[in-house]
Amino acid sequence: MTGLRFQGITRQFGARRAVDGVDLTIQPGEFFSLLGPSGSGKSTLLRIAAGLEHPDAGTVMLGERDITALPPQERGIGMVFQNYALFPHMTVAENVSFGLRLRRIPVQEVAARTDEALTRVALVDRKHANVASLSGGEQQRVAVARALVIEPDVLLFDEPLSNLDVTLRQRTRTEIRALQKRTGITTLYVTHDQAEALSISDRVAVIHDGMVEQVGTPSELYYAPATAFVASFLGWDNRLEGIVDAGERTVKLKDLPVVLPGAFAGTLSGAVHVLLLPEMVHVVPEGTEAWLTGSVESFEFRGASVVLAIRLGAVVLQATVTGDAARLPWSEGQQVGIDIGWKSAKVFPKDIL
């Protein structure tokens, strides 16, 4: 297994700096995701790894090899594109074996390696089918097999599930993760979908404006976001305004009768934002003893959970209820009690949000 390393990677397009001095290390055998909004620079970084873009500054290392100036075919890297880039006039086997035939591999070896790659993605029984006759999920697996058949050191995925429906996306991402575990191949995966990145990755780098905001395990990023952008991007949807009292070392909220201990603010001063995850807002039935009372402004049924928008005076908080509470007959205008898990709140300077 081979690792991949970016050292001081910068890429400029006109006046826009798409990638700005990125340092990242993907460990051998790791499933590593680049997560960020459109235009954040994550796909540019992936294309630099593949050799489809060249950095203006910095170095790309594959193991101990400097591959910065190498053409794509000499890097030992396989890539699965967003649109799969399959040849519609070819069969499944012809698509998968294309890279081997370009490398002038002996015919018998091509056939054996093609069958092996298709077996890995559970498509060997469709090898004579035309790719145009396959479903979107099957075409995606053909693209994976084509990348695997050249036996790359690293496998790259550029938003490979964006063309699939929700159900197929969930099933296919599970298949990709299972395949990566079986092969042990180092994988770099680009997505703008938070749930996708958090569900399948060993570690994730959150990218914003061409720079790395934070790197960590999915749990670290979700529960301990290091920056306001990471928190907001990963679903810390409740944002309350506050003021740090420098003398008392407390945080006084603007629109709720709450004063938080100064430990929440750390060394901050002045205006701040206090962020909370929806699951930190605990909803209890009307009449139950609770810290505050609010009314349900709207609700979204999501199967195993319900997301409530609850108005508390000038503030609307998002709350996620699960279990038996998700089965209750929620309605707009319904009165509810609210408790909040303040100990898990995050505080950031107001001017950076």
C-alpha positions in Angstrom: 0.0 0.0 0.0 1.2 3.5 -0.9 0.3 6.9 0.6 -0.2 10.2 -1.1 1.1 13.5 0.0 0.5 17.1 -1.1 3.1 19.6 0.0 2.4 23.4 -0.4 0.1 22.9 -3.4 -1.1 26.1 -5.1 -3.1 26.5 -8.3 -4.2 29.8 -9.7 -6.8 30.4 -12.5 -6.5 34.0 -13.5 -7.2 36.2 -10.5 -8.7 33.3 -8.5 -6.6 31.0 -6.4 -8.3 27.7 -6.5 -5.9 25.9 -4.2 -3.8 27.9 -1.7 -0.8 26.2 -0.1 -2.4 22.9 0.7 -0.5 20.4 2.8 -2.2 17.0 3.2 -1.1 13.4 3.9 -3.2 10.4 2.9 -2.0 7.3 4.8 -1.4 4.0 2.9 -4.7 2.1 2.8 -6.7 5.0 4.0 -10.1 6.1 2.7 -9.7 9.9 2.7 -12.3 12.4 1.6 -12.1 16.0 0.4 -15.3 17.7 1.5 -16.4 21.2 0.6 -18.9 23.3 -1.3 -18.8 23.9 -5.1 -15.8 26.0 -6.0 -13.8 25.2 -2.9 -10.9 23.7 -4.7 -11.4 20.0 -3.9 -11.8 18.8 -7.5 -8.8 20.9 -8.6 -6.7 19.2 -5.9 -7.9 15.8 -7.1 -7.0 16.6 -10.7 -3.6 17.7 -9.6 -3.1 14.3 -7.9 -4.2 12.6 -11.2 -1.9 14.7 -13.4 -4.8 16.4 -15.2 -3.9 19.7 -13.7 -0.4 20.9 -12.8 0.3 23.0 -9.7 1.8 26.5 -9.9 3.8 25.6 -6.7 4.2 22.6 -4.5 4.9 18.9 -4.7 2.8 15.7 -5.1 4.4 12.6 -3.6 3.2 9.0 -4.1 5.0 7.1 -1.5 8.6 8.2 -1.9 8.2 9.2 -5.5 7.8 12.8 -6.7 5.1 12.5 -9.3 4.4 16.3 -9.7 5.7 16.5 -13.3 4.7 13.0 -14.4 1.9 12.5 -17.0 -1.2 10.7 -15.8 -0.4 7.3 -17.4 2.9 7.1 -15.5 1.6 7.9 -12.0 0.1 4.6 -11.0 -3.2 6.3 -10.1 -6.7 5.2 -11.2 -9.6 7.7 -11.4 -13.3 7.4 -11.5 -14.9 10.5 -13.0 -18.2 12.2 -12.1 -19.7 11.2 -15.5 -17.9 7.8 -15.6 -16.5 8.6 -19.1 -17.4 5.1 -20.5 -17.4 4.3 -24.2 -21.1 3.7 -25.1 -20.3 1.6 -28.2 -18.2 -0.9 -26.2 -19.1 -3.8 -24.0 -18.5 -3.8 -20.3 -15.3 -6.0 -20.7 -14.0 -3.8 -23.5 -14.4 -0.7 -21.4 -12.7 -2.3 -18.4 -9.8 -3.7 -20.5 -9.2 -0.4 -22.4 -6.3 0.8 -20.3 -4.6 -2.6 -20.4 -4.8 -2.8 -24.1 -3.3 0.7 -24.4 -0.4 -0.6 -22.3 0.0 -3.6 -24.8 -0.5 -6.2 -22.1 -0.7 -9.8 -23.5 -4.2 -10.8 -24.5 -4.5 -13.7 -22.1 -3.4 -11.4 -19.2 -5.9 -8.8 -20.3 -8.7 -11.3 -20.2 -7.8 -12.6 -16.8 -7.3 -9.2 -15.2 -10.6 -7.9 -16.7 -12.5 -10.9 -15.3 -10.9 -10.4 -11.9 -11.8 -6.7 -11.8 -15.4 -7.3 -12.8 -15.6 -10.1 -10.2 -14.6 -7.5 -7.6 -17.5 -5.3 -8.5 -20.0 -8.2 -9.0 -20.4 -7.6 -12.8 -18.5 -10.5 -14.4 -21.8 -12.0 -15.6 -22.5 -8.8 -17.5 -19.1 -8.5 -19.2 -20.5 -9.0 -22.7 -23.3 -6.5 -22.2 -23.2 -3.0 -23.9 -22.6 -0.4 -21.2 -25.5 1.7 -22.6 -27.9 -1.1 -21.4 -26.7 -0.9 -17.8 -28.3 1.0 -14.9 -26.5 4.1 -13.5 -25.2 2.1 -10.5 -23.9 -0.7 -12.8 -22.1 1.9 -15.0 -20.5 3.4 -11.9 -19.2 -0.1 -11.0 -17.8 -0.5 -14.5 -15.9 2.7 -14.0 -14.5 1.5 -10.7 -13.5 -1.8 -12.3 -11.7 0.1 -15.2 -9.8 2.1 -12.6 -8.9 -1.0 -10.6 -7.8 -3.2 -13.5 -4.6 -1.2 -14.0 -3.6 -2.1 -10.4 -3.1 1.5 -9.3 -1.4 2.5 -6.0 -4.1 5.1 -5.4 -7.7 5.3 -6.5 -9.4 8.7 -7.0 -13.1 9.4 -7.0 -14.5 12.8 -8.3 -18.1 13.1 -7.0 -18.9 9.7 -8.5 -22.4 9.4 -7.1 -23.8 12.8 -8.1 -25.7 11.4 -11.0 -27.6 8.7 -9.0 -30.9 8.9 -7.2 -30.9 9.0 -3.4 -31.5 5.3 -2.8 -28.9 4.2 -5.3 -26.4 6.8 -3.9 -26.6 5.2 -0.5 -26.3 1.7 -1.7 -23.4 2.5 -4.1 -21.4 4.4 -1.5 -21.6 1.4 0.8 -20.4 -0.8 -2.1 -17.5 1.5 -2.7 -16.4 1.5 0.9 -16.7 -2.3 1.1 -14.6 -2.6 -2.1 -12.0 -0.3 -0.6 -11.8 -2.4 2.6 -11.4 -5.6 0.6 -8.7 -4.3 -1.7 -6.9 -2.1 0.9 -6.2 0.5 -1.8 -5.4 4.0 -0.8 -8.5 6.1 -1.8 -9.0 9.8 -2.2 -12.7 10.7 -2.6 -14.1 14.1 -3.5 -17.7 15.1 -2.5 -19.8 18.1 -1.5 -22.2 15.8 0.4 -21.6 15.9 4.1 -23.5 12.6 4.9 -21.5 10.8 2.1 -18.1 11.9 3.4 -18.9 11.2 7.1 -20.4 7.8 6.4 -17.6 6.2 4.4 -14.3 7.9 5.3 -11.5 7.1 7.7 -10.6 10.8 7.7 -12.0 13.9 6.0 -10.4 17.3 5.0 -12.9 20.1 4.9 -11.9 22.5 2.1 -13.0 26.1 1.8 -11.7 28.8 -0.6 -8.8 26.7 -1.6 -7.6 26.0 1.9 -7.9 23.2 4.4 -10.1 24.3 7.3 -9.8 21.1 9.3 -8.7 17.4 9.0 -10.0 14.7 11.3 -12.2 11.6 11.6 -15.9 12.0 10.9 -16.6 12.1 14.6 -14.0 14.7 15.3 -15.2 17.0 12.6 -18.9 16.6 13.5 -18.6 17.0 17.3 -15.5 19.2 17.5 -15.5 21.6 14.6 -12.4 23.8 14.7 -13.8 26.7 12.7 -17.1 28.4 12.2 -17.2 27.3 8.6 -16.7 23.6 9.4 -19.5 23.8 12.1 -21.9 25.5 9.7 -21.1 23.2 6.8 -21.6 20.1 8.9 -25.0 21.0 10.2 -24.6 23.3 13.3 -27.7 25.1 12.1 -28.6 26.9 15.3 -26.8 30.2 15.5 -27.4 32.6 18.5 -25.9 36.0 19.0 -24.1 36.8 22.2 -21.7 39.2 23.9 -18.7 38.2 26.0 -18.5 40.0 29.3 -14.7 40.5 29.7 -15.0 41.3 33.4 -17.4 38.4 34.3 -16.0 36.1 31.7 -19.5 35.0 30.6 -21.4 34.9 27.4 -24.8 36.7 27.5 -27.2 35.7 24.7 -29.0 38.4 22.8 -32.5 36.9 22.3 -32.7 34.3 25.1 -32.5 34.7 28.9 -29.2 32.7 29.1 -25.7 33.5 30.4 -23.1 30.9 29.6 -19.9 30.4 31.6 -16.8 32.1 30.2 -15.1 28.8 29.5 -17.3 28.6 26.4 -15.8 31.7 24.9 -12.1 30.9 25.7 -10.0 34.0 24.9 -12.7 35.6 22.7 -14.1 39.0 23.4 -16.9 41.2 22.1 -19.7 39.9 19.8 -19.8 36.1 19.3 -22.0 33.5 17.7 -23.1 30.4 19.8 -23.7 27.4 17.6 -25.7 24.3 18.4 -26.5 21.1 16.5 -30.2 20.4 16.1 -29.9 17.3 18.3 -28.7 19.5 21.1 -32.1 21.1 21.3 -34.2 18.7 23.4 -38.0 18.9 22.9 -40.4 17.8 25.6 -44.3 17.7 25.5 -46.2 20.7 26.7 -46.8 20.6 30.4 -43.5 18.8 31.1 -41.0 20.8 33.2 -38.6 22.5 30.8 -36.3 25.5 30.6 -38.3 27.4 27.9 -41.6 27.1 26.1 -41.9 27.6 22.3 -44.2 26.8 19.4 -43.6 24.6 16.4 -43.3 26.8 13.3 -42.8 24.0 10.8 -41.7 20.4 10.7 -40.1 17.9 8.2 -40.8 14.2 8.5 -37.6 12.3 7.6 -38.6 8.7 8.5 -36.6 7.8 11.6 -36.5 11.5 12.6 -38.5 14.7 12.5 -36.8 18.1 12.2 -38.8 20.8 14.0 -38.4 24.6 13.6 -39.3 26.0 17.0 -40.0 29.7 17.6 -38.8 31.1 20.9 -39.7 34.8 20.7 -37.3 36.4 18.1 -35.4 33.1 17.7 -36.2 30.0 15.6 -34.2 26.9 16.6 -33.9 23.7 14.7 -34.5 20.5 16.7 -34.2 16.9 15.7 -36.4 14.3 17.4 -36.0 10.6 17.1 -37.4 7.4 18.4 -41.0 7.5 19.8 -41.0 11.3 19.6 -40.6 11.1 15.8 -43.9 9.2 15.6 -45.9 11.8 17.4 -48.5 13.9 15.5 -46.6 17.1 15.2 -48.4 20.2 14.0 -47.7 23.8 13.3 -48.5 26.1 16.3 -48.1 23.2 18.8 -46.6 24.3 22.1 -43.6 22.4 23.3 -41.0 22.6 26.1 -37.3 23.2 25.3 -34.1 22.2 27.1 -30.7 22.8 25.5 -27.4 21.0 25.9 -25.3 24.1 26.4 -22.2 22.1 27.4 -21.8 21.0 23.8 -22.2 24.5 22.3 -19.4 26.1 20.2 -18.6 29.8 20.3 -17.0 31.7 17.4 -16.3 35.4 16.7 -19.3 37.0 15.1 -17.4 38.7 12.4 -16.2 35.5 10.8 -19.7 34.1 10.2 
